[in-house]
Amino acid sequence: MKAYINGLSCISHHNTIDENYFFENTAAHPVSNKLTATDPVYKEYIPAASIRRMSHIVKMGLTAGMMSMKKAGLEKVDAVITGTGMGCFEDTDKFLRSLLDNNEQLLTPTSFIQSTHNTVAGQLALTFKCYGYNFTYVHQNLSFEYALLDGLMLIKEKEAETILIGGIDEITPSLFELFSRAGRIKKAEDLNNIWNSTSSGYCFGEGASFFNISNSETSGSYAKINGVKCMQHIADAEELMGETESFLSGIGLHTNQVSLVLSGNCGDEQMDKKITEFNSRINLPIGYFKLLCGEYFTASGFAMWLAANIIKRQNVPQVILADSTIVSSIQHILIVNHYHDKQYSLMCVSVC
């Protein structure tokens, strides 16, 4: 299954909404254990009256989707598919707190209406008058991958020609507190040298990444998606290596044809144990994308955005590389991601 990325956008901790920015002069380690998104000027995309009623994640998702459509030069798509790990958690939190505070009486319906996981996909469909296929996947860190896989199948089966696909997740104060209590968040003093970390926890992130994919290439196409593979459990690095070789073989590639591996190391020594060993075994240039976006359920969407831009620009940001390796003539990028050492995924992005 293959498709072309004809438009993309990303709202992340860094200034990724600026087309001229590509992580120049970026610090070699996260500046905080809470990598909140750098918001665009939302009123340039959303009417002021609507902004007041929208939560943070809805504003991010709707704006990122609109930016992607603009870059693709499209006004309509055949389908909208999104992936999210926690959905509109801020609105869910507001609604549940209002239930307690008001003794289940005189409740405003706004937070309840916008608390569903498919709110972003619905808002995008309304904005672009897309009356076709509309679906939201909620499968923890595989949410974006399943959304992408669904889109690729629609294109393969010729049920859609152009599809808007995205991954969205947010940080809320209550979520950050819960993850901190569970020992998931890295302490501030452990942020230096995070990719050779001997400490536990990771930097918590958020963001929205959207893509217009199509069965046909255009003059402005960024890259080609060659395939996606999801795995619920990996026993060790050897099994991950075998799954990778099988995945690449299935799309007609050999390991030595891969120009760069974007690795989903989160910075937690124990959780990263298998993927770190895999990185040393595969013997290819390694880039660490969560250094830039942090760990969240749909961080693989950021990795896809980064890979497509690297291929389009033929330039790898030096900050993500583990050493001074120079990567040139970039043809194929392999994205290897994991979450809590439980769910793994593989994606391949190539030149058109």
N, C-alpha and C positions, 0 to 999 in steps of 0.2 A: 504494500500500500504506500503510495507516494502522493505528495501534494506540494504545491508551491506557496511560499509565504509572500503575499503581495502587499501586505500592510501590517504594521506592528506598532505597539506602543507599550510603555512601561512607566508606572508610577512606583518609585521605590525610595529608599532612604537617601539615595544620591539624586543629583539633578538630571535624571534620565529622560525627562520631558524635553530637554534641550538637545536638538539634533546634533549640535556641534560639540557636545560634551561626551567624552568617552573615558572617564576616570583618570584624567591627567591630574597629577599632583595629589593623588588619593593616598591616605595613610596606609601603611602596610599592615595595620591591625585595626579592628573595630574601635571606634572612639567611645562606644557605650555598649552596655549589655542589652539595651533597648533601642533597636534601630527603627524608629518611627519614620513614616513616609514623608517626603518633601512634597507638599501639596502644590498643584498648579493653581492658577487663578480660576477657580471653578465658575465664576460668573461669565467667563468667556465662552463657556460651553453649556451651562445650565441656567435657565431663567432664575432671577433672584428670588421670586416667590416660591419656586420649587426647592431651591437650595435649603431654605429654612426648615423644610419638612423632611429632608434627607439625612440619614446617618452618614458617618464617615465612610463606611465601606460602600454604600450605594453611590455616593459622590465619586469615590475613586473608580469604581467599576464602570459607571456610566460614562465618565470623562475619558477613561482609558479606551473604552470601546469606540467612542466618537473619534478620538485621535487616530486610532487604527484605521477606521473607515475613511477618514480624510486622507491618510497617507496612501491608502489603496485606491483612492479616487472613486469610491463607491458611495451610493446613496441607499442602496438596498442590498440585502443578502437573502439567501434561500433558507438559512437556518442560523440559530443562535444557540451555542452550547457553552456552559460555564462549569467550572469546578471550584469547590470551596470546602475547606475542612470544618470550619465552625459556622459559616454563614454570617448572618447579621446578628452577631452576638450582642452588640451594644443595644439594639432595639429589644432583643429578647430579655436582656438584663433590666432594661427600663420597665418593660411590661410586668415582669415578675415582681420587681420592687414596688411598682404602683399597686399591684394586687395586695401586697402586705400593708403598704402605707394607707390605703383607702378601704381596708377591710372588704375588698372585692366589690366595691360600689363606686359608681360615678367614674368609670375608667374611660380614658380617651382611646379610641381604636387605632390611632395612627401607629403606635409602636408595635401593636399586635399585627397589623396588616403588613408592616415592613420587616417583621422579624423572621419571615420564612426564608429558607435558604435560596429559593429561586427568585427573590426580589430583583436582583441585579439583571438576571436574564429577562425577566418580565419588563423591566424598565427599558432595556435595550430594544426589545421587540416593539414596544409601544413607540419609541423614538424613531425607529427606522421602518415602522409599519410592516414588520416581518410577521406574516400570518402562517408561516410554515413551521417546521420542526423547531421545538424549543425545549431544552432539557438541561437540568443541573445535576452534576454528580457530586456526591458527598461521601468520599471514601478515604478520609484522613489524607496522608501524603500522596496517595495515588489519584486524588480527585482530578487534578489537571491532566494526568496521563490518560485516564479513562475518558475524559471529555475529548481529548485529542484523538484517541483511538476511535471513538464514536464518529467523529468528523471524518476521519480517513475512510471509515467503512461506508459512510454516506456517499463520499466522492467515488469510491471504488464501485459501488452499486449504482452509480449515476442517478441517485435520488436528490443530489444537490450539486451545484457547480461552484458556488461561493458560500463560505461559512465563516461566521465570526465566532472565534473560540477564545476563552479567557480563563484565568485563574485568579481568585481574589481571596484575601484573608486580612484580618485587621488585628491590632493590639488594642485591648481595652484595659483599664486599670484593674478590674477584677480578674481578667485572664492572666495578666502579668503577676498578680499576687498569688493566684492559684499555682501557676507554674513555678514561682519562686519557692512557695511552701513545699512543693514536691521535689525541690532540689534540682530543677531542670535548668535554671538560669545561672550562667557563669558569673562569678564574683568579679567586681571591677578590677581588683588587683591581679586577676589571672588573664586579662585581655591581651597582654603582650605575648608574642610568639605563639599565637593561638593554634597554629597548624602543626606545631610540635608539642602540643599541650600534654601535660601530665595531670591536669585537673579535670573535674567533672563539670557538666553544664555547657550551655551554648548561649549565644546572643540571640535574643528573641527579635523577630522581624515581622514585617507586614508589607503588603504591596498588591498591585494589580497589573497583570500582563495580558495583553490581548493581541490576537493574530487574525488576519484575514487569509484564509487558505483557499486554494482553488485547484481545479484539475488542469489549469492551463497557466503557462508562464507568461509574464508580461515584461515589458522593458524595464519596469521598476521592481521586479521580483528581488527579494533579499536572499533567499536560499530555498533549498528543497528539503522537505522532511522525508526521510527514507523509511522510517519505521519506529514503532514503540513496543516495548515489552515490559510487563509488570510481573513481579514475583513477590509472593506473600512471605516467604521465609528462605533464608540462605544459611546453610550450615557453616560454611567457612569460605575463605578467600579462593580456594581451589574450585569450589562449586560456582562462585561468582565469575571466575575466569572462564569456566566451561560454558556457562550461560551466555557470557559475552561473545565468545567465539562462535557459538551456535547462532546467536542473534545476527552477528555481522555476516556470517555465511549465508543466512537466509535472505539477506538483502544484497548479496553478491559482492561482499567486501571481505578482505582479510585484515587481521589486526594491524599488520605493518602498513596498511594504507591509511590508517587514521592519523590525522595531523596533530590532534590535540584531544585530551580527555578533560572534560569539565567534571570535577569530582565533588560530590555532595558531602564532604567531610564537614561535620557540624562543630568540631572543636572539643567534643567530649571524648576523653581518652578511651573509655570502655566501649562506647557506642561506635566509635570510629575504627575499632580494632581490625575488623575484617576488610573494610574499604581501604584502610591504610596499607595493609598487606597486599591487597589487590593492586594498588597504585604502584607499589615497588615491583610487583611481578610483571605488569603489563609492559614496562620498559618504554613508555611514551611520555612526551611532555604533559605535565599535569597542571591544571589551573583550578583554583579553589573559589567557586562562585559565591559560597555563603559568607565569605569574608566581606562581600559587598552588600548582600541583602539580608543576612541573618537566617535563622532557621524558622520556617513556618510551613504550614501544610502544603501550600502551592508554590513553594520556592522554586520548583522545577520549571514553572512558567518563566520566572526571571532567568533561569539558565538557558531556556530556549531563546528568549529575547537576546541574551548576551551572545549565544552561539551564532544566531542569524546576523547580528551586527558585526561580529568578528569576521565572518565569511564575506559579508558585503564590503567591509572596509579593508579586509586583508591585513588586519592589525590586532594583535593580542595585547590588552592592557598589561603592562609589566607587573602591576601590583598583584595580580591573581596568580602569577607564576611562583613556584616554590624556590626557584633559583634564577640565575641570569640567563637561562635558556632563551634563545631567539627562535621563534616559530615563524617560518615563511612559507609561501605557497600553500595556503590552507585550503584543503580540498574537502575533508570530512572531519566532523567533530562528533565525538561520542560523549553523551551526558550520562553519568552514572550517579544515581541519587539513592539515598536511604533515609528512613526516619526511625529513630530509636532502635536501629539495628533489627527492625522487624520487616518492614516493607521496602523492597528495592525496585528500581526501575531503570530501564535503558532506553535512550532515544538517540537517533542519529540524524544530524543535520549536515547537508552537503551543498557544494556549489551547484548552481542551476545548470 
